[in-house]
Amino acid sequence: MKKFWYILKEMFYMIRTHKLYFLAPLFLLFVILALLVFYIGPSVIISFIYAGI
């Protein structure tokens, strides 16, 4: 979990220093999706991918 926070901190540092503010919502979406896959389990997410939703 320590690596996760380090990567998250580095992403927001990159956004701040290079003024890529349009990437912030995309990174937040990826973080939320990663947390959902981690806590819910990949089998639920895979069923949505196969269904084409």
VOTIKE-75864 format. One record per residue: x, y, z of N, C-alpha, C, O in turn; residue number from 0. Coordinates in pm, whole numbers, plus 50000, padded with zeros to 5 digits. Atoms other than C-alpha are relative to their C-alpha. Layout:
BEGIN
<site><n_x>X</n_x><n_y>Y</n_y><n_z>Z</n_z><ca_x>X</ca_x><ca_y>Y</ca_y><ca_z>Z</ca_z><c_x>X</c_x><c_y>Y</c_y><c_z>Z</c_z><o_x>X</o_x><o_y>Y</o_y><o_z>Z</o_z><seq>NUM</seq></site>
...
END
This chain:
BEGIN
<site><n_x>50083</n_x><n_y>49881</n_y><n_z>50000</n_z><ca_x>50000</ca_x><ca_y>50000</ca_y><ca_z>50000</ca_z><c_x>50087</c_x><c_y>50125</c_y><c_z>50000</c_z><o_x>50044</o_x><o_y>50232</o_y><o_z>49957</o_z><seq>0</seq></site>
<site><n_x>49909</n_x><n_y>49886</n_y><n_z>49997</n_z><ca_x>50301</ca_x><ca_y>50224</ca_y><ca_z>50051</ca_z><c_x>50037</c_x><c_y>50046</c_y><c_z>49859</c_z><o_x>50050</o_x><o_y>50165</o_y><o_z>49833</o_z><seq>1</seq></site>
<site><n_x>49969</n_x><n_y>49965</n_y><n_z>50138</n_z><ca_x>50385</ca_x><ca_y>50208</ca_y><ca_z>49681</ca_z><c_x>49884</c_x><c_y>50072</c_y><c_z>49934</c_z><o_x>49905</o_x><o_y>50163</o_y><o_z>49853</o_z><seq>2</seq></site>
<site><n_x>50118</n_x><n_y>49935</n_y><n_z>50058</n_z><ca_x>50029</ca_x><ca_y>50305</ca_y><ca_z>49592</ca_z><c_x>49997</c_x><c_y>50148</c_y><c_z>50033</c_z><o_x>49974</o_x><o_y>50231</o_y><o_z>49946</o_z><seq>3</seq></site>
<site><n_x>50002</n_x><n_y>49860</n_y><n_z>49959</n_z><ca_x>50048</ca_x><ca_y>50626</ca_y><ca_z>49793</ca_z><c_x>50116</c_x><c_y>50077</c_y><c_z>49936</c_z><o_x>50101</o_x><o_y>50195</o_y><o_z>49903</o_z><seq>4</seq></site>
<site><n_x>49885</n_x><n_y>49935</n_y><n_z>50064</n_z><ca_x>50393</ca_x><ca_y>50703</ca_y><ca_z>49647</ca_z><c_x>49968</c_x><c_y>50032</c_y><c_z>49854</c_z><o_x>49997</o_x><o_y>50141</o_y><o_z>49806</o_z><seq>5</seq></site>
<site><n_x>50036</n_x><n_y>49977</n_y><n_z>50140</n_z><ca_x>50265</ca_x><ca_y>50662</ca_y><ca_z>49290</ca_z><c_x>49895</c_x><c_y>50109</c_y><c_z>49989</c_z><o_x>49904</o_x><o_y>50194</o_y><o_z>49900</o_z><seq>6</seq></site>
<site><n_x>50104</n_x><n_y>49898</n_y><n_z>50001</n_z><ca_x>49957</ca_x><ca_y>50872</ca_y><ca_z>49367</ca_z><c_x>50060</c_x><c_y>50138</c_y><c_z>50026</c_z><o_x>50022</o_x><o_y>50236</o_y><o_z>49961</o_z><seq>7</seq></site>
<site><n_x>49934</n_x><n_y>49872</n_y><n_z>49970</n_z><ca_x>50175</ca_x><ca_y>51145</ca_y><ca_z>49518</ca_z><c_x>50081</c_x><c_y>50050</c_y><c_z>49880</c_z><o_x>50079</o_x><o_y>50169</o_y><o_z>49849</o_z><seq>8</seq></site>
<site><n_x>49919</n_x><n_y>49962</n_y><n_z>50117</n_z><ca_x>50406</ca_x><ca_y>51143</ca_y><ca_z>49215</ca_z><c_x>49911</c_x><c_y>50046</c_y><c_z>49884</c_z><o_x>49948</o_x><o_y>50139</o_y><o_z>49812</o_z><seq>9</seq></site>
<site><n_x>50090</n_x><n_y>49958</n_y><n_z>50108</n_z><ca_x>50112</ca_x><ca_y>51168</ca_y><ca_z>48973</ca_z><c_x>49950</c_x><c_y>50142</c_y><c_z>50023</c_z><o_x>49949</o_x><o_y>50224</o_y><o_z>49930</o_z><seq>10</seq></site>
<site><n_x>50049</n_x><n_y>49865</n_y><n_z>49975</n_z><ca_x>49972</ca_x><ca_y>51475</ca_y><ca_z>49144</ca_z><c_x>50112</c_x><c_y>50103</c_y><c_z>49999</c_z><o_x>50088</o_x><o_y>50219</o_y><o_z>49968</o_z><seq>11</seq></site>
<site><n_x>49885</n_x><n_y>49910</n_y><n_z>50012</n_z><ca_x>50321</ca_x><ca_y>51626</ca_y><ca_z>49165</ca_z><c_x>50025</c_x><c_y>50033</c_y><c_z>49853</c_z><o_x>50053</o_x><o_y>50148</o_y><o_z>49819</o_z><seq>12</seq></site>
<site><n_x>49981</n_x><n_y>49978</n_y><n_z>50143</n_z><ca_x>50355</ca_x><ca_y>51580</ca_y><ca_z>48788</ca_z><c_x>49892</c_x><c_y>50093</c_y><c_z>49945</c_z><o_x>49921</o_x><o_y>50182</o_y><o_z>49864</o_z><seq>13</seq></site>
<site><n_x>50109</n_x><n_y>49914</n_y><n_z>50047</n_z><ca_x>50014</ca_x><ca_y>51739</ca_y><ca_z>48730</ca_z><c_x>50025</c_x><c_y>50145</c_y><c_z>50041</c_z><o_x>50005</o_x><o_y>50237</o_y><o_z>49963</o_z><seq>14</seq></site>
<site><n_x>49978</n_x><n_y>49865</n_y><n_z>49948</n_z><ca_x>50105</ca_x><ca_y>52036</ca_y><ca_z>48947</ca_z><c_x>50118</c_x><c_y>50068</c_y><c_z>49932</c_z><o_x>50108</o_x><o_y>50185</o_y><o_z>49895</o_z><seq>15</seq></site>
<site><n_x>49881</n_x><n_y>49935</n_y><n_z>50054</n_z><ca_x>50455</ca_x><ca_y>52099</ca_y><ca_z>48807</ca_z><c_x>49988</c_x><c_y>50027</c_y><c_z>49851</c_z><o_x>50038</o_x><o_y>50129</o_y><o_z>49804</o_z><seq>16</seq></site>
<site><n_x>50010</n_x><n_y>49983</n_y><n_z>50145</n_z><ca_x>50369</ca_x><ca_y>52054</ca_y><ca_z>48437</ca_z><c_x>49869</c_x><c_y>50064</c_y><c_z>49958</c_z><o_x>49843</o_x><o_y>50079</o_y><o_z>49838</o_z><seq>17</seq></site>
<site><n_x>50128</n_x><n_y>49934</n_y><n_z>50024</n_z><ca_x>50027</ca_x><ca_y>52222</ca_y><ca_z>48468</ca_z><c_x>49910</c_x><c_y>49920</c_y><c_z>49904</c_z><o_x>49854</o_x><o_y>49974</o_y><o_z>49809</o_z><seq>18</seq></site>
<site><n_x>50086</n_x><n_y>50089</n_y><n_z>50078</n_z><ca_x>49841</ca_x><ca_y>51924</ca_y><ca_z>48321</ca_z><c_x>49872</c_x><c_y>49973</c_y><c_z>50078</c_z><o_x>49840</o_x><o_y>49859</o_y><o_z>50110</o_z><seq>19</seq></site>
<site><n_x>50118</n_x><n_y>50012</n_y><n_z>49915</n_z><ca_x>49523</ca_x><ca_y>51991</ca_y><ca_z>48514</ca_z><c_x>49888</c_x><c_y>49919</c_y><c_z>49938</c_z><o_x>49802</o_x><o_y>49868</o_y><o_z>50009</o_z><seq>20</seq></site>
<site><n_x>50105</n_x><n_y>50079</n_y><n_z>50065</n_z><ca_x>49306</ca_x><ca_y>51820</ca_y><ca_z>48255</ca_z><c_x>50017</c_x><c_y>49851</c_y><c_z>50025</c_z><o_x>49924</o_x><o_y>49774</o_y><o_z>50003</o_z><seq>21</seq></site>
<site><n_x>49977</n_x><n_y>50141</n_y><n_z>49971</n_z><ca_x>49464</ca_x><ca_y>51487</ca_y><ca_z>48355</ca_z><c_x>49952</c_x><c_y>49958</c_y><c_z>50138</c_z><o_x>49938</o_x><o_y>49838</o_y><o_z>50164</o_z><seq>22</seq></site>
<site><n_x>50040</n_x><n_y>50032</n_y><n_z>49863</n_z><ca_x>49350</ca_x><ca_y>51506</ca_y><ca_z>48718</ca_z><c_x>49872</c_x><c_y>49916</c_y><c_z>50005</c_z><o_x>49869</o_x><o_y>49816</o_y><o_z>50076</o_z><seq>23</seq></site>
<site><n_x>50119</n_x><n_y>50086</n_y><n_z>49995</n_z><ca_x>48996</ca_x><ca_y>51373</ca_y><ca_z>48657</ca_z><c_x>50024</c_x><c_y>49860</c_y><c_z>49945</c_z><o_x>49966</o_x><o_y>49763</o_y><o_z>49994</o_z><seq>24</seq></site>
<site><n_x>49969</n_x><n_y>50131</n_y><n_z>50056</n_z><ca_x>49135</ca_x><ca_y>51091</ca_y><ca_z>48445</ca_z><c_x>50075</c_x><c_y>49913</c_y><c_z>50101</c_z><o_x>50044</o_x><o_y>49795</o_y><o_z>50116</o_z><seq>25</seq></site>
<site><n_x>49926</n_x><n_y>50074</n_y><n_z>49897</n_z><ca_x>49381</ca_x><ca_y>50987</ca_y><ca_z>48717</ca_z><c_x>49908</c_x><c_y>49961</c_y><c_z>50115</c_z><o_x>49920</o_x><o_y>49850</o_y><o_z>50168</o_z><seq>26</seq></site>
<site><n_x>50093</n_x><n_y>50033</n_y><n_z>49893</n_z><ca_x>49107</ca_x><ca_y>51004</ca_y><ca_z>48979</ca_z><c_x>49907</c_x><c_y>49886</c_y><c_z>49960</c_z><o_x>49874</o_x><o_y>49800</o_y><o_z>50042</o_z><seq>27</seq></site>
<site><n_x>50084</n_x><n_y>50109</n_y><n_z>50049</n_z><ca_x>48888</ca_x><ca_y>50780</ca_y><ca_z>48765</ca_z><c_x>50075</c_x><c_y>49868</c_y><c_z>50003</c_z><o_x>50019</o_x><o_y>49765</o_y><o_z>50042</o_z><seq>28</seq></site>
<site><n_x>49919</n_x><n_y>50122</n_y><n_z>49995</n_z><ca_x>49171</ca_x><ca_y>50527</ca_y><ca_z>48733</ca_z><c_x>50022</c_x><c_y>49953</c_y><c_z>50142</c_z><o_x>50023</o_x><o_y>49832</o_y><o_z>50168</o_z><seq>29</seq></site>
<site><n_x>49981</n_x><n_y>50038</n_y><n_z>49860</n_z><ca_x>49231</ca_x><ca_y>50534</ca_y><ca_z>49108</ca_z><c_x>49873</c_x><c_y>49937</c_y><c_z>50056</c_z><o_x>49879</o_x><o_y>49836</o_y><o_z>50126</o_z><seq>30</seq></site>
<site><n_x>50126</n_x><n_y>50055</n_y><n_z>49952</n_z><ca_x>48863</ca_x><ca_y>50475</ca_y><ca_z>49183</ca_z><c_x>49975</c_x><c_y>49862</c_y><c_z>49940</c_z><o_x>49930</o_x><o_y>49770</o_y><o_z>50009</o_z><seq>31</seq></site>
<site><n_x>50017</n_x><n_y>50130</n_y><n_z>50064</n_z><ca_x>48851</ca_x><ca_y>50191</ca_y><ca_z>48930</ca_z><c_x>50094</c_x><c_y>49897</c_y><c_z>50060</c_z><o_x>50054</o_x><o_y>49783</o_y><o_z>50081</o_z><seq>32</seq></site>
<site><n_x>49904</n_x><n_y>50093</n_y><n_z>49939</n_z><ca_x>49164</ca_x><ca_y>50032</ca_y><ca_z>49078</ca_z><c_x>49955</c_x><c_y>49959</c_y><c_z>50139</c_z><o_x>49967</o_x><o_y>49843</o_y><o_z>50176</o_z><seq>33</seq></site>
<site><n_x>50049</n_x><n_y>50034</n_y><n_z>49866</n_z><ca_x>49019</ca_x><ca_y>50051</ca_y><ca_z>49429</ca_z><c_x>49878</c_x><c_y>49908</c_y><c_z>49994</c_z><o_x>49864</o_x><o_y>49817</o_y><o_z>50076</o_z><seq>34</seq></site>
<site><n_x>50116</n_x><n_y>50088</n_y><n_z>50015</n_z><ca_x>48694</ca_x><ca_y>49895</ca_y><ca_z>49311</ca_z><c_x>50043</c_x><c_y>49858</c_y><c_z>49964</c_z><o_x>49990</o_x><o_y>49762</o_y><o_z>50019</o_z><seq>35</seq></site>
<site><n_x>49953</n_x><n_y>50133</n_y><n_z>50039</n_z><ca_x>48878</ca_x><ca_y>49608</ca_y><ca_z>49145</ca_z><c_x>50068</c_x><c_y>49933</c_y><c_z>50118</c_z><o_x>50054</o_x><o_y>49812</o_y><o_z>50137</o_z><seq>36</seq></site>
<site><n_x>49928</n_x><n_y>50058</n_y><n_z>49887</n_z><ca_x>49091</ca_x><ca_y>49558</ca_y><ca_z>49455</ca_z><c_x>49904</c_x><c_y>49954</c_y><c_z>50109</c_z><o_x>49921</o_x><o_y>49844</o_y><o_z>50163</o_z><seq>37</seq></site>
<site><n_x>50089</n_x><n_y>50034</n_y><n_z>49889</n_z><ca_x>48806</ca_x><ca_y>49558</ca_y><ca_z>49708</ca_z><c_x>49885</c_x><c_y>49908</c_y><c_z>49959</c_z><o_x>49850</o_x><o_y>49817</o_y><o_z>50035</o_z><seq>38</seq></site>
<site><n_x>50114</n_x><n_y>50082</n_y><n_z>50043</n_z><ca_x>48519</ca_x><ca_y>49405</ca_y><ca_z>49509</ca_z><c_x>50049</c_x><c_y>49867</c_y><c_z>49943</c_z><o_x>49989</o_x><o_y>49762</o_y><o_z>49969</o_z><seq>39</seq></site>
<site><n_x>49948</n_x><n_y>50122</n_y><n_z>50062</n_z><ca_x>48725</ca_x><ca_y>49155</ca_y><ca_z>49315</ca_z><c_x>49991</c_x><c_y>50012</c_y><c_z>49850</c_z><o_x>49897</o_x><o_y>50073</o_y><o_z>49797</o_z><seq>40</seq></site>
<site><n_x>49998</n_x><n_y>49986</n_y><n_z>50146</n_z><ca_x>48813</ca_x><ca_y>49125</ca_y><ca_z>48950</ca_z><c_x>49888</c_x><c_y>49924</c_y><c_z>49929</c_z><o_x>49855</o_x><o_y>49957</o_y><o_z>49816</o_z><seq>41</seq></site>
<site><n_x>50101</n_x><n_y>50080</n_y><n_z>50068</n_z><ca_x>48542</ca_x><ca_y>48869</ca_y><ca_z>48874</ca_z><c_x>49875</c_x><c_y>50082</c_y><c_z>49968</c_z><o_x>49811</o_x><o_y>50060</o_y><o_z>49865</o_z><seq>42</seq></site>
<site><n_x>50118</n_x><n_y>49916</n_y><n_z>50025</n_z><ca_x>48265</ca_x><ca_y>49129</ca_y><ca_z>48903</ca_z><c_x>50026</c_x><c_y>50094</c_y><c_z>49884</c_z><o_x>49940</o_x><o_y>50113</o_y><o_z>49798</o_z><seq>43</seq></site>
<site><n_x>49965</n_x><n_y>49905</n_y><n_z>50107</n_z><ca_x>48443</ca_x><ca_y>49378</ca_y><ca_z>48676</ca_z><c_x>50011</c_x><c_y>49926</c_y><c_z>49866</c_z><o_x>49968</o_x><o_y>49979</o_y><o_z>49763</o_z><seq>44</seq></site>
<site><n_x>49984</n_x><n_y>50076</n_y><n_z>50123</n_z><ca_x>48527</ca_x><ca_y>49108</ca_y><ca_z>48419</ca_z><c_x>49864</c_x><c_y>49963</c_y><c_z>49941</c_z><o_x>49849</o_x><o_y>49960</o_y><o_z>49819</o_z><seq>45</seq></site>
<site><n_x>50132</n_x><n_y>50032</n_y><n_z>50053</n_z><ca_x>48161</ca_x><ca_y>49013</ca_y><ca_z>48390</ca_z><c_x>49938</c_x><c_y>50119</c_y><c_z>49927</c_z><o_x>49867</o_x><o_y>50100</o_y><o_z>49829</o_z><seq>46</seq></site>
<site><n_x>50048</n_x><n_y>49883</n_y><n_z>50072</n_z><ca_x>48078</ca_x><ca_y>49372</ca_y><ca_z>48290</ca_z><c_x>50073</c_x><c_y>50018</c_y><c_z>49869</c_z><o_x>50013</o_x><o_y>50061</o_y><o_z>49770</o_z><seq>47</seq></site>
<site><n_x>49924</n_x><n_y>49987</n_y><n_z>50125</n_z><ca_x>48354</ca_x><ca_y>49371</ca_y><ca_z>48030</ca_z><c_x>49949</c_x><c_y>49900</c_y><c_z>49897</c_z><o_x>49932</o_x><o_y>49936</o_y><o_z>49780</o_z><seq>48</seq></site>
<site><n_x>50050</n_x><n_y>50100</n_y><n_z>50093</n_z><ca_x>48227</ca_x><ca_y>49047</ca_y><ca_z>47875</ca_z><c_x>49858</c_x><c_y>50033</c_y><c_z>49953</c_z><o_x>49820</o_x><o_y>49999</o_y><o_z>49841</o_z><seq>49</seq></site>
<site><n_x>50137</n_x><n_y>49965</n_y><n_z>50039</n_z><ca_x>47871</ca_x><ca_y>49180</ca_y><ca_z>47874</ca_z><c_x>49999</c_x><c_y>50117</c_y><c_z>49901</c_z><o_x>49899</o_x><o_y>50138</o_y><o_z>49833</o_z><seq>50</seq></site>
<site><n_x>49993</n_x><n_y>49888</n_y><n_z>50093</n_z><ca_x>47986</ca_x><ca_y>49484</ca_y><ca_z>47674</ca_z><c_x>49943</c_x><c_y>50127</c_y><c_z>50055</c_z><o_x>49905</o_x><o_y>50216</o_y><o_z>49978</o_z><seq>51</seq></site>
<site><n_x>50054</n_x><n_y>49878</n_y><n_z>49938</n_z><ca_x>47867</ca_x><ca_y>49744</ca_y><ca_z>47922</ca_z><c_x>50112</c_x><c_y>50098</c_y><c_z>50020</c_z><o_x>50089</o_x><o_y>50208</o_y><o_z>50071</o_z><seq>52</seq></site>
END
